[in-house]
Amino acid sequence: MKSYLRSYLGIDLGTANTLVYMKNKGIILNEPSVIAINKDTSELLKVGKEAKKMIGKTPSNIVAIRPLKEGVIADYNVAMTMLKYFINSSIGGVSFLKPVVVVGIPTDASQVERNALKEAALDAGANRAFLIEEAMATAIGAGLDVEEPSGNMIVDIGGGTTEIAVISLGNIVVSKSIRVAGDMIDQEIVNYMKSRYNMIIGEKTAEKIKIEIGNAFDSPEYNELSMEVIGLDVLTGLPRSLIISGSEIRNAIKTPINRIVENIKSAIEETPPELLYDIVNRGIFLAGGGAMIKGIKDLLEKETLIRVVVADDPITCVARGAGMVIDKINLLKTISNHG
């Protein structure tokens, strides 16, 4: 009876967004990982979408914080407050029993970072908290059978980290976790606008540029993309508007994109030949928000000579996989031993 009443949650506590998957209900929450606080009173003002709207627009006594940096907790108290809010929102007061939660974490997270995340989940109201490597959660969420004796390769380009892994028999055989992902791509766009045009833009504008015309593959279709950008002219101190092109932005973001490609190639080189055979046959599975950058699939196929499959609903894979692992008792034992 207790297990029937208890909620089971899979949580992708991402640098950019937090997603929550509830067993038997699917994805029930998808909100920006942002929290707005009154500095003078420490009062919680807004969380998620409403807090994100306040970034760059708050008076001096209100601060909008993203408590995760590069996939791990940068501000413990704020992260715990945010997690508590999201857990309570998810169970909506339905359950008087504390939920069991499984939270995704970057593969290269230190033991200190793992302990901090587990403690935050327990402090935020979880009955029990498990950690699962994001790459493993992504694979499960993408519908791959990670327990079979064959190789699956996953690339998850998130906000703070890119997770690259080869998985077989329920274990990660090769893994790379690099702190190069969506946030760094946004930052490169900010830097480019400042150095090329003497224009200052905010992170929300950079993200909009990335989504609308950001691309990773040289093709006429992407070169012709364009959009109007409004920013602050450094020289005059006044607003300024200009049109930028898709080819410009591709060049602006090539450094982080190339680092991701290099690490994928490096993981392929380290993969045992038997598993590589499986990967060539099945393809590389691509997930995370970065999977939606125009031309990234084409670039990876050109660079690796392996077919690339973009997962269904790539943004929700980690949360879905973290939630679905609750039903995979052997895997749950493995992850509870690790974290």
N, C-alpha and C positions, 0 to 999 in steps of 0.2 A: 504493500500500500504506500509506504514511504517513497519508494523509488518511482511510483506512479505520480505522486504529487510533486516530487522534486523536479526542478528545471535543470536541463543539461545544456550548457552554452559553449559554443566554440567562438573564440574571440580573436580577431585580427587587430591587435592594438598597433596600428600603423603610424608612421611618422606623419603622413598626410591625412589619412582617414581611419576611423575605427569602424569595423563591421562586426556584428554579432549574429551568429547562427543559432537558432534554438531547435533542439531535436523535435522532429515531427512538424515543425512550422517553417523551416527554412530561414533565409536571411530576414531578420526582423528589424535591424538597425544598420544604417550606413550614414555616419556623420563625420564631419571634419574633426581631427584630433586637436581641437582648439578650445581653450577655456578663458573666459574674461573675468578678471578679479578687480575689485576696488582695493588699490594699494593701501589706502589709509585705514580701512576697516577689515581687510582680508575677506570681505564678503564676496561670495560667488554670485556673479551677475548673469552670465550666459555660458552655455556649453554647446559645442557643435556648430551647426549652420549659422545660428544667430551670433555666436562669438566670432566666427570667421569673417562675417560682414564687418566686424569692428576693427579688423587688422588694419593698422595704418591710419585709422580715423578716430582714435580714442583721445579724450582729454588726458592731461598729465597724471591724474589720479587713478585712471583706469588702464589696466594693461591686459592685452590679449596675448596669451602664451600658448606656444605649442610645446607641451612637456616632454615630447620624445624627439630625440635627435639621432639620425642615422640608425633608426630601428630600435633604439634602446632608451630607457628612461634617463632624461637629463635633469628633471626636477621631480623628485620623488613625491612630495606632498601634493603638488598640483596633479601629477599623474594619477595618484590614488583617488583624489577628489573626482577627477574626470571619469575614472574607471567605475567608481562607486555610482556616479550619476548614470552611466551607460548600463550598468548591471541592473540598477533599480528600474530604469526605463524599460529594460528588456523584459523583466519578470512582472513589471507593472502592478506589484502588490498582490499578484494572483497567488503566489506561493508563500506559505508561512515557513517553509523549509528553505534553508540557504541553498543556492544552486551549486552544482559541480561545474567547474569551468576548465576548459583546455585553451591555453593561450599560445599563439605562435611567437617564436623568437628567432632572431638571426642565428645561423649556424655558428658563427664565430663569436657569439656573445660570451663574455667572460663569466666565471662562476659568480662574481660579485653582481654582475648585471642580471644573471638568471635568478639569483636569490632575491634581488630587488623587485623583479617582476612578479615572482611567486608571492612574496610578502605583500605586494601592493594588491594582488588579486584577493588574498585572504583578508587583508585589512578592509578591502572594498566590499566584503560581505560574502565571499565564496565559502562554501562548506569545505570543499577540497579543491586544490588548484594543481593542474598538471601543465607542463610546458611541452610543446612540440616544435621541432625544427620547422621553420616556415617552408622549406623546400619539400619536406615530407607531407606537410599539410596541403601544400599546393598540389602535389601529385595525387593525393587522395581526393581532394576537391575537384580535380580535373577528370576524375573517374578512372584513374589508372589502378591496376591491381598491383600494389607495391609489394605484396607478399609472395608473388610468384618468382621463380628462379630465372628471371630474364631482366635485361637492362632497360630502364626508362630514364631519359634525361629531361630535366626540368630547368627552365630559366624563368625566374620571377623578378621582374623589374618593378620595384615598389617606389615609395617616396624617398625613403632614406637609404635603402640597401638593395642591391641586386643579388639574389640567391641563385647559385648555379649548382646543380647536384645530379649525380647518377645514382639511381636507387635500384637495389635488387634484394630479394628475400627480406623485405621489411627493414633494410638497413641502408644508410647512406654510404656508398662505396667511395665516391669522389665528391668533394664539395669545395666550393669557393663562395665566400660571402664578402662582397666588396661594398664599401660605403660610397658608391657612385650610383645614382639613380635619379628619379624625377626631380628632387629638390636641387641637385647639382645642375641638372639641365636647365631648370628655371634660372639659377644663379648665373649660368653662362649667358643666357639671354639678357639679363640685367646688365652684366659686364659689357656685352657687345653694344647695347644701346648707348651706354655711357661713353665707351671708347670711340665708337664710330660716329655717333651723332651728338655727343655732348648732351645726352638726354637722360634724365633720371626717371625710371619707372619702378613701380612697386612689385612685390612678389605675385600679387593677384593678376596684374597685367601680364607679367612674364608667363604665368601659367596659362592664361588665355591665349597668348601668342603660340605657346607650345601645342595646345590642343587644336587650335584652328589652322595654323600653317606650319607647325613643326614637322620636320620629315627627316628621314635618315638615308634616302636613296635617290641618286641623281637620275631624274626622269623628267621629260617635258611637263608631265601632269603636275608634279610637285613644284617644279621651277616657276610655273605660272601662278601658283597660289599667292595671294597678297591680302593685306589687311591694313586698316588705318590704326595708328597707335598715337595716343595722346600722353604726353609726359611733361616733365619740367625741364626747360632749357637751362643748362648750367650757366651759360654765358649771360643770359638776360634775366634769369630768375622768373621768367614768365612761362605760361603754358604754351606748348607747341604741338602741332599735329603733323604726322608724316605717314607715307605709305611704305611698308616694308614687304619684301618678297620671300617666297618659300626657299629659294636658293640661298639667300642671305642667312636665313635662320638655320638651314642645314649646315652651313659653314660655321655658324656661331656655336652649334652644339656638338660639333664633330669630336672634340676631345673626350667628353664623357662617353659618347656612343662608341668611339674606338676602344676605350678602356674596357667597356662591357664585352665587345667583340673579342678582344685579346684574351680576356679571362675565359670566355666560352671555348675558344680554341685551345687554350692551355688545359682546360678540364677534359676536352676530347683527347688530347695527347696522353693524359694520365689514365684514361679509361682502359681496363683490361680488354684485349681483342675480342673475347667472346661476347662481352656486353656491348662493345662497339657495333658488332654485327646486328644485334637487336635494335640498337638506336638508329642505325642507318635504315633498317627496315621500317621502323615505326615513326621515325622523325623526332625532332626536338620539340618538346611542348613549351609553349611560351605563355606566360601569365603575368598578372600585375597590371597596373595602370600604364606602364611603359610599353606593354604589348600593343597598345592602341596608337602609338606614334606611327604616323604614316610612313610606309616603306621599310619599317624595321624588319619585317618578315622577309622581304626581298633581299635586304642587305645581309641578313644572317644566312640565308640560303646561298647567296653568292660567295660569302666568305668561308662557309663550312662545307659546302657541297652536300649538305644534308637537308632533306625536306623539313620545313618548320610548320608546326601545327599550332595555331592560336587556340587556346582553351576556350570552351564556351563560357561566356560571362567571366572574363579573365580577372576582373577586379575582386570577385567574391571567392576565389579558389581557396585562399588560406583559411578564411572563416568557415567555409563549408567543410573543408578537410579536417579542421580542428574539432568541429562538431561531430562529424561522421566517425572519427576515430574512437569515440566513446563506445560504439558498437563492435569495434575490432579489439577484442580482449587481449590478444597476444601482443598487438602493437601498443596497446595502452600500458601493458606491463613494461615494455621496452622503454617507452617515453618516461614512465614514472621512475624507472631506475636511473635514467639519464639526468632528469631535472627535478 
